[in-house]
Amino acid sequence: MGRKLKMGFLMDPIEQILPDKDTTFVFMLEAGKRDHEALYFTPDTLFAVNSEPYGVLSPIKVKRATPHYKLGHPAKMRLKDLDALFMRVDPPFTLDYLAQTYLLDLIEEDVFVTNRPAALRDASEKLFTLHFPDLIPPTLVTHKMELIRTFIAEVGGKIVLKPLFGCGGSGVFVLRAGDRNVNVIMETATEGGRNRVIAQKYIHEARAGDKRIILLNGEAIGATLRVPREEENRANIHVGGDCVRCALTERDRFIISRVGPALKKRGLHFVGLDVLGDWLTEINVTSPTGVQEINRLENTCLEAQVMDFVEKQVGG
């Protein structure tokens, strides 16, 4: 694309990211390579006056060095003056995150926002999978501990228990029938029966790893298998899972063919699917990761494909 674009990056504090792992980092790096103006801001600077959203944005240049970023002078800016905005605030999904999406709704007619704010609200990462019942393992959503106990018995005596709005493997437990810790884990996870959780049948392929598949506008552009450490049940990169090369299976492609069009229709342009064995377990829409790991394994540049897509949308 010929013209220089103003690209906003709404994200968590830049000083906290890991430049060798963070996906937003390489998005900004690619924007800089193309001579676009990358503008960084955090949720605490987002506000609105009447129907006009603003942020305090700083020009940013990133590099693979220490320090990994350099900020220009911060200034108040109308978000409608951007060409594109990457909504990359990490989970968990909170009431403040919800408010951010409502403010970003106000700029959609003028700015290409990825992912679409309304879709971020509607497509809960754990619960959106329920729209595809034939693709997911046996699943229960409840806050009632007696239902979880019954579910454990029904699915063979072993489940995974997750908070509905957690991230990075936080608060994930493996429960086995007969374990004396089952009751206290359920009490902790549900906060004494006050909060709903999601329980899924334990998939034995978990020890071999779970697959992160990156989708761009409903199509797969890369994948990696995240293998848990010997002492861990979780394979998340955040908790030290090792990423290895993998190929998409026929089942993976079937899952993508079912889920991809639904994501595209909703404006969920950049998404990470989690597939365990033959089963879809999560649809990550807020700030999916894995791009740098796939790039290193496959000697590719996924962020270039993402930037091509964004430029095309803005240009159209």
C-alpha positions in Angstrom: 0.0 0.0 0.0 1.4 3.4 -1.0 0.2 5.8 1.7 1.4 6.1 5.2 -1.2 5.0 7.8 -1.8 6.0 11.4 -2.1 2.7 13.3 -3.1 2.7 16.9 -2.2 -0.1 19.3 -4.4 -0.3 22.4 -2.5 -2.7 24.7 -1.1 -3.4 28.1 2.0 -1.4 29.2 4.8 -1.8 26.6 7.5 -2.2 29.3 5.9 -5.4 30.5 5.9 -7.3 27.3 8.5 -10.0 26.2 9.8 -8.8 22.9 10.9 -12.3 21.8 7.3 -13.7 22.4 4.8 -10.9 22.2 2.6 -10.8 19.1 1.7 -7.1 19.3 5.4 -6.3 19.3 5.8 -7.9 15.9 2.7 -6.1 14.6 4.3 -2.8 15.6 7.6 -3.9 14.1 6.0 -4.7 10.8 4.1 -1.4 10.8 7.5 0.4 11.2 9.0 -1.6 8.4 6.3 -0.3 6.1 6.7 3.3 7.3 3.3 3.5 8.9 3.0 5.6 12.1 2.6 3.3 15.0 0.8 5.0 18.0 0.8 3.3 21.4 -1.7 3.8 24.2 -3.0 1.9 27.2 -6.6 1.5 28.5 -6.2 4.0 31.3 -5.7 6.8 28.8 -8.9 6.0 26.9 -11.9 8.3 27.5 -14.8 9.9 25.7 -16.3 13.4 25.5 -20.0 13.1 24.5 -19.7 10.6 21.6 -16.1 11.3 20.8 -13.5 8.7 22.0 -10.0 10.0 22.7 -6.8 8.5 23.9 -3.4 9.7 25.0 -1.2 8.2 22.2 2.6 8.2 21.9 4.5 7.5 18.6 6.4 4.3 19.2 9.3 2.6 17.5 10.2 -0.9 18.5 13.3 -3.0 17.8 14.9 -6.3 18.8 17.4 -4.7 21.2 17.5 -3.4 24.8 15.5 -1.2 25.4 13.0 -2.7 22.9 11.0 0.5 22.4 11.3 4.2 22.2 8.3 6.5 22.8 7.7 9.9 21.4 5.8 12.7 23.1 2.3 11.6 24.3 -0.6 13.7 23.1 -4.4 13.6 23.3 -5.9 12.4 20.0 -9.3 11.7 18.6 -9.4 8.0 17.8 -11.4 8.7 14.6 -8.2 10.3 13.2 -6.6 6.8 13.1 -6.8 4.7 10.0 -6.6 1.3 11.9 -6.7 0.2 15.5 -5.4 -3.0 16.9 -7.3 -3.9 20.1 -4.7 -6.0 21.9 -5.5 -5.7 25.6 -4.8 -9.0 27.3 -7.4 -11.0 29.2 -9.0 -11.4 31.7 -12.3 -10.0 30.4 -13.3 -7.4 33.0 -16.0 -4.7 33.3 -13.4 -2.1 32.3 -12.5 -4.2 29.2 -16.2 -4.2 28.4 -16.4 -0.4 28.7 -13.4 -0.1 26.3 -15.2 -2.1 23.6 -18.3 0.2 24.0 -16.1 3.2 23.4 -14.4 1.6 20.4 -17.9 0.9 18.9 -18.1 4.7 18.3 -15.2 4.8 15.8 -16.1 1.8 13.7 -17.5 3.8 10.8 -14.2 5.7 10.5 -11.5 3.3 11.7 -10.8 -0.3 10.9 -10.7 -2.0 14.3 -9.4 -5.5 14.8 -10.9 -7.4 16.4 -14.4 -5.9 16.1 -15.4 -4.5 19.5 -18.9 -5.9 19.5 -17.6 -9.4 18.6 -15.0 -9.2 21.4 -18.0 -8.8 23.8 -20.1 -11.5 22.3 -17.5 -14.2 21.6 -16.4 -15.3 25.1 -13.2 -17.3 24.6 -14.4 -20.3 26.7 -18.1 -20.1 26.0 -18.1 -19.3 22.2 -17.0 -22.9 21.6 -20.5 -24.0 22.8 -21.8 -22.8 19.4 -20.1 -25.9 17.9 -21.2 -28.8 20.1 -20.0 -31.5 17.7 -16.4 -30.0 17.8 -15.9 -29.8 21.5 -15.3 -32.5 24.2 -18.1 -33.2 26.7 -18.5 -29.9 28.5 -20.4 -28.5 31.6 -20.8 -24.9 32.6 -22.1 -24.4 36.1 -21.5 -23.0 39.6 -23.0 -26.0 41.3 -20.5 -28.4 42.8 -22.9 -31.3 42.9 -23.2 -31.1 39.1 -19.4 -31.1 38.7 -19.2 -34.2 40.9 -21.8 -36.0 38.7 -20.0 -34.8 35.5 -16.7 -36.3 36.7 -18.3 -39.7 37.1 -20.2 -39.5 33.7 -17.1 -38.7 31.6 -14.8 -41.4 33.1 -13.5 -39.9 36.3 -11.2 -37.1 35.1 -11.9 -33.5 34.0 -10.3 -30.2 33.4 -11.8 -27.3 35.4 -11.3 -23.7 34.2 -12.5 -20.2 35.1 -14.7 -18.7 32.5 -12.7 -15.5 32.1 -9.1 -16.6 32.9 -6.1 -16.5 30.7 -2.7 -18.0 30.2 -3.6 -21.2 32.1 -4.3 -19.4 35.3 -6.8 -21.2 37.6 -6.9 -24.4 35.5 -7.1 -27.7 37.5 -7.2 -31.3 36.6 -9.7 -33.2 38.8 -9.8 -37.0 39.4 -12.6 -38.9 41.0 -11.5 -40.1 44.5 -9.0 -37.3 45.0 -9.4 -35.8 48.5 -8.7 -32.4 47.0 -11.7 -32.4 44.7 -14.0 -30.6 47.1 -11.6 -27.8 48.0 -10.6 -27.3 44.4 -14.3 -26.9 43.4 -14.9 -24.6 46.3 -11.9 -22.5 45.3 -12.7 -22.4 41.6 -16.4 -21.5 42.1 -15.7 -19.3 45.1 -18.0 -21.3 47.2 -20.6 -21.8 44.4 -20.8 -18.1 43.5 -19.0 -18.2 40.1 -19.6 -20.4 37.1 -16.8 -22.5 35.7 -16.3 -24.6 32.7 -15.6 -28.3 33.1 -14.5 -30.5 30.2 -13.7 -34.2 29.9 -10.0 -34.8 30.2 -8.5 -35.5 26.8 -5.6 -38.0 27.1 -3.8 -36.5 24.1 -3.1 -33.5 26.4 0.3 -34.9 27.4 1.4 -34.7 23.7 0.4 -31.1 23.6 -2.4 -28.8 22.3 -2.3 -27.1 19.0 -2.6 -23.3 18.6 -3.9 -22.5 15.1 -3.8 -18.9 14.0 -6.6 -17.8 11.8 -6.7 -14.6 9.7 -10.1 -13.6 8.4 -11.3 -17.2 8.9 -8.4 -18.9 7.2 -5.4 -20.7 8.9 -2.1 -19.0 8.4 0.0 -21.0 10.9 0.1 -23.5 13.7 2.3 -24.8 16.5 2.0 -27.6 19.0 2.4 -26.5 22.6 3.8 -29.3 24.7 3.6 -29.1 28.5 6.6 -29.6 30.8 6.8 -32.9 32.6 5.7 -31.4 35.9 2.8 -29.4 34.3 -0.7 -30.1 33.1 -0.9 -26.9 31.2 0.8 -26.3 27.8 0.3 -22.5 27.6 3.4 -20.6 26.4 2.9 -18.3 29.3 3.6 -21.1 31.8 6.6 -22.6 29.9 5.0 -24.9 27.3 7.4 -25.8 24.5 6.4 -25.0 20.9 7.2 -27.6 18.3 6.4 -27.9 14.6 3.1 -29.5 13.5 1.0 -30.0 10.5 -2.8 -29.5 10.2 -4.7 -32.7 10.3 -7.9 -33.5 8.4 -9.8 -33.0 11.6 -8.1 -29.6 12.2 -9.2 -28.5 8.7 -12.7 -29.6 9.3 -12.8 -27.5 12.6 -11.4 -24.5 10.7 -14.0 -24.9 8.0 -16.8 -24.8 10.6 -15.5 -22.1 12.8 -13.7 -19.8 10.3 -16.8 -18.5 8.5 -18.5 -17.7 11.8 -15.5 -15.7 13.0 -15.2 -13.9 9.6 -18.9 -13.0 9.7 -18.6 -11.4 13.2 -15.5 -9.4 12.3 -13.1 -11.5 14.4 -10.2 -11.1 12.0 -7.3 -12.4 14.1 -8.0 -15.5 16.2 -6.2 -18.4 17.9 -7.9 -21.7 18.0 -6.9 -24.3 20.6 -7.3 -27.9 19.5 -6.5 -30.8 21.8 -6.5 -34.1 19.9 -9.6 -34.0 17.8 -11.4 -31.4 20.0 -11.8 -27.7 19.9 -11.2 -26.4 23.4 -11.0 -22.6 23.1 -11.4 -19.8 20.6 -9.0 -17.0 21.6 -10.2 -13.6 20.3 -8.9 -10.9 22.6 -5.1 -10.9 22.0 -4.1 -14.3 20.6 -0.4 -15.2 20.8 1.9 -17.6 19.0 3.0 -15.6 16.0 6.7 -15.4 16.9 6.9 -19.0 17.9 5.4 -20.1 14.5 7.6 -17.7 12.7 10.7 -19.3 14.2 9.6 -22.8 13.6 8.4 -22.3 10.0 10.8 -19.5 8.9 7.8 -17.3 8.0 6.4 -13.9 8.8 2.8 -14.1 9.9 2.7 -10.4 10.9 3.3 -9.4 7.3 0.2 -11.3 6.2 -1.8 -9.6 9.0 -0.5 -6.2 7.9 -1.3 -6.9 4.2 -4.9 -7.7 5.3 -5.3 -4.5 7.4 -3.9 -2.4 4.6 -6.4 -3.9 2.2 -9.3 -3.2 4.5 -8.2 0.4 5.0 -7.6 0.9 1.3 -11.0 -0.5 0.4 
